[in-house]
């Protein structure tokens, strides 16, 4: 499946990149209102990133056909469910294959990861799409992303905070391996 996604930096290290006007567009008076909602009844997500060779082996074991250059392999736990995914390299557009796996499968392979991120995720409707706001638990970072069906629609989205779609430092696989 093709994933087309814009990514925005809202806050990092106590510095805010999103304006009050942009916050109002997504239904908040200020950043504190957004943070308060983020911690009320939203799902916690833990994502572990596997070495690529390990990810390729798991993908084959699960029956994935990888006809693209493998860029990342991930195990994720969210809302009591477990997933394995592989993604191609890329920024705005890339290929993603994902499959739900059992808790036992997840636990058996999670020890093989070489980095992880933990975040609280809030989903909000925004201009006919779903805006996902991630507040990272292991670092002072807030990022938002919006998945859309076409690159043309992605280019029409208004900027929220600082545009970081092309900035590889903010890919979760890279954040997971960063020394905090």
C-alpha positions as a printed Julia matrix, in Angstrom:
180×3 Matrix{Float64}:
   0.0     0.0    0.0
   1.27    3.48  -0.82
   1.46    5.87   2.13
   1.42    9.61   1.39
   1.97   11.61   4.55
   2.87   15.16   5.54
   4.67   15.64   8.84
   4.91   18.75  11.03
   6.98   19.7   14.06
   4.75   21.34  16.67
   7.2    21.51  19.57
  10.71   20.37  20.44
  12.78   20.94  23.55
  10.28   23.45  24.94
  10.27   25.56  21.75
   6.9    25.87  19.98
   6.66   25.99  16.2
   2.86   25.96  15.94
   1.12   29.34  16.21
  -2.06   30.11  18.16
  -3.81   30.66  14.8
  -2.75   27.18  13.62
  -3.82   25.66  16.96
  -7.25   27.29  16.55
  -7.57   25.58  13.13
  -7.35   22.21  14.87
  -9.62   23.2   17.75
  -7.33   24.41  20.55
  -6.92   27.77  22.29
  -3.29   27.06  23.14
  -0.68   24.31  23.38
  -1.69   23.47  26.96
  -5.22   22.59  25.79
  -3.74   20.27  23.17
  -1.48   18.6   25.77
  -4.35   18.17  28.24
  -6.46   16.38  25.62
  -3.53   14.26  24.51
  -3.28   12.67  27.93
  -7.05   12.07  28.35
  -8.17    8.76  26.93
  -5.79    8.51  24.01
  -3.77    5.48  23.07
  -0.19    4.85  24.04
   1.95    3.43  21.28
   5.27    1.62  21.58
   7.18    1.04  18.35
  10.37   -0.99  18.13
  12.61   -0.85  15.07
  14.38   -3.99  13.9
  17.65   -4.32  12.01
  16.7    -4.54   8.31
  17.91   -8.12   7.81
  15.84   -9.26  10.81
  12.85   -7.35   9.43
  13.26   -8.96   6.02
  13.27  -12.44   7.62
  10.1   -11.68   9.62
   8.42  -10.23   6.53
   9.13  -13.41   4.57
   7.93  -15.54   7.51
   4.65  -13.59   7.5
   4.21  -13.97   3.74
   4.99  -10.39   2.66
   6.22   -9.83  -0.88
   8.79   -7.07  -0.7
   9.27   -5.62  -4.18
  10.84   -2.38  -2.94
  14.02   -1.3   -1.19
  13.43   -1.97   2.5
  13.84    1.17   4.61
  12.49    0.09   7.98
  10.92   -2.8    9.86
   8.77   -2.15  12.9
   6.93   -3.96  15.66
   4.17   -1.85  17.27
   1.88   -2.22  20.27
  -1.13    0.08  20.4
  -4.47   -0.18  22.14
  -3.96   -3.82  23.11
  -3.13   -4.86  19.53
   0.18   -5.86  17.97
   1.51   -5.2   14.47
   4.51   -5.86  12.25
   5.23   -3.48   9.35
   7.85   -2.83   6.73
   8.27    0.42   4.8
  10.31    1.55   1.85
  12.65    4.5    1.98
  11.12    7.84   1.15
   9.62   10.94   2.69
   6.28   12.16   1.36
   5.39    8.9   -0.39
   6.5     5.35   0.39
   5.29    1.77   0.4
   4.04    0.22   3.65
   2.99   -3.36   4.35
   1.47   -4.09   7.77
  -0.04   -7.13   9.44
  -1.58   -7.69  12.83
   0.34  -10.31  14.83
  -0.27  -12.12  18.1
   1.01  -10.85  21.44
   3.24  -13.94  21.61
   4.74  -13.19  18.18
   5.34   -9.57  19.18
   7.0   -10.52  22.47
   9.15  -13.23  20.85
  10.64  -10.72  18.39
  10.58   -7.43  20.34
  13.87   -8.37  22.04
  15.56   -8.1   18.62
  14.9    -4.38  18.18
  17.73   -1.87  18.12
  15.64    1.12  19.15
  12.15    2.15  20.24
   9.88    5.16  20.68
   6.97    5.58  23.07
   4.29    8.14  22.42
   0.77    9.19  23.16
  -1.29    9.58  19.98
  -4.3    11.83  19.57
  -6.42   11.62  16.41
  -8.43   14.64  15.25
 -10.51   15.29  12.15
  -8.84   17.96  10.0
  -9.96   19.13   6.54
 -11.58   15.78   5.73
  -8.57   13.74   6.88
  -7.27   12.46  10.2
  -4.59   14.51  11.92
  -2.47   12.37  14.24
  -0.67   14.27  17.0
   2.14   12.37  18.7
   3.51   13.46  22.07
   6.69   11.49  22.72
   7.11   10.11  26.23
  10.88    9.74  26.1
  11.81   13.22  24.84
  10.31   16.74  24.66
   8.84   16.38  21.16
   5.38   16.87  19.6
   4.84   15.96  15.94
   1.7    15.89  13.78
   1.09   13.93  10.6
  -1.68   13.73   8.04
  -2.08   10.86   5.59
  -3.78   11.71   2.28
  -4.58    9.72  -0.89
  -2.52   11.77  -3.4
   0.57   13.95  -3.54
  -1.55   16.76  -4.99
  -3.78   16.74  -1.91
  -0.71   16.66   0.34
   0.64   19.81  -1.31
  -2.67   21.63  -0.65
  -2.55   21.03   3.14
  -1.87   24.08   5.3
   1.33   23.99   7.33
   0.94   23.32  11.05
   4.09   24.33  12.88
   7.26   23.55  10.94
   7.15   21.29   7.86
   9.44   18.27   8.46
   8.2    15.73   5.9
  11.6    15.6    4.17
  13.69   15.84   7.36
  15.06   12.35   8.07
  15.91   13.24  11.69
  12.19   13.06  12.56
  11.54    9.59  11.15
  10.57    7.36  14.07
  13.2     4.79  13.1
  15.88    7.48  13.47
  14.41    8.9   16.68
  14.37    5.38  18.12
  18.14    5.06  17.77
  19.0     8.54  19.01
  20.77    8.93  22.34
  18.49   10.96  24.6
